[in-house]
Amino acid sequence: MRWYALKRAAALIRAQPGSFLLNVALSALALVVPLFLATLAYAIAPWAGRLEAGPELNVFIALGTQPDEIQKLRSKLGALSGVQSVRLIPRDEAYADLVRRAGLTPDASARANPLPDVLVTRFSASVDPDTVERFAESIRSFALVDAVRLDVEWHRRANAVAKAAGIVLIIVASLSLLLVGLVLVAAARVQAESRREESAVLLLAGARPSFVVRPYAYAGALTLGFGAALAVGLATAAMALVEPRIAAIAVAFGQEFRLTPPPFWTPAVLLGLVTVGGYLAAAVGARAALKRSDRL
């Protein structure tokens, strides 16, 4: 019975090839945008994780603090939750860099250097900005700490943008799938209603409704399966086009970017799920047409 349904589905497609190709194209266009965005996010994630994107806290140490005391404070900061690294900028190094950048005449006198030692504490990008602010308040009370400078507003904005982008991606993907589903339901319903007499004869001969609906469901599965395959191809081509641009941006950050493709089994799983979705959507449309025929 399934082989018969598959042959009938192929006959339905051959009877209206233009409609089939149009539905495949619409499905591919609806799926390619969320698929491309998801693939792009997956490819960028490993590279973005290597960037020093977490909030940074500068701890200015009181003048006259001994090197061993600075190391103890450095270890204490490194033990805080969420801290990735603690880098020491010695006051002599900072002063030499300031003199070089300003084009001043260096003064060999130790009293000429007004700068303190600085411990640059970098937190993980996953740490909440409010948590970092609480750490900054507690660090201000540490012994030997003269001042603390923290700017987490940019990190707060970046988190907000990332969350908004995730929500937008979910909404776009949901709307795209809904659009594709509605297109298949409508197409299957139109096809089933145009063959109302054939369905009536099959039902009179004792066929079950599932037997009558199955060819339209198979046609919907084929439509969405081909559409998903086309969307995967378009998304792959788009990734190949944007990869050099992303690599150029990565160079500006001192990083090397290479496209990280999804696992090899991902397209197969995607095609399987989408094909099943096409089967179910077309079955709903065909059953709706069958019930309408019964009422008539």
Sequence and secondary structure as in RCSB ss.txt:
>XXXX:A:sequence
MRWYALKRAAALIRAQPGSFLLNVALSALALVVPLFLATLAYAIAPWAGRLEAGPELNVFIALGTQPDEIQKLRS
KLGALSGVQSVRLIPRDEAYADLVRRAGLTPDASARANPLPDVLVTRFSASVDPDTVERFAESIRSFALVDAVRL
DVEWHRRANAVAKAAGIVLIIVASLSLLLVGLVLVAAARVQAESRREESAVLLLAGARPSFVVRPYAYAGALTLG
FGAALAVGLATAAMALVEPRIAAIAVAFGQEFRLTPPPFWTPAVLLGLVTVGGYLAAAVGARAALKRSDRL
>XXXX:A:secstr
 HHHHHHHHHHHHHH HHHHHHHHHHHHHHHHHHHHHHHHHHHHHHHHHHS  S EEEEEE TT  HHHHHHHHH
HHHTSTTEEEEEEE HHHHHHHHHHHHT      GGG     EEEEEE TTS HHHHHHHHHHHTTSTTEEEEEE
  HHHHHHHHHHHHHHHHHHHHHHHHHHHHHHHHHHHHHHHHHHTHHHHHHHHHTT  HHHHHHHHHHHHHHHHH
HHHHHHHHHHHHHHHHHHHHHHHHHHHTT         THHHHHHHHHHHHHHHHHHHHHHHHHHHHHHH 
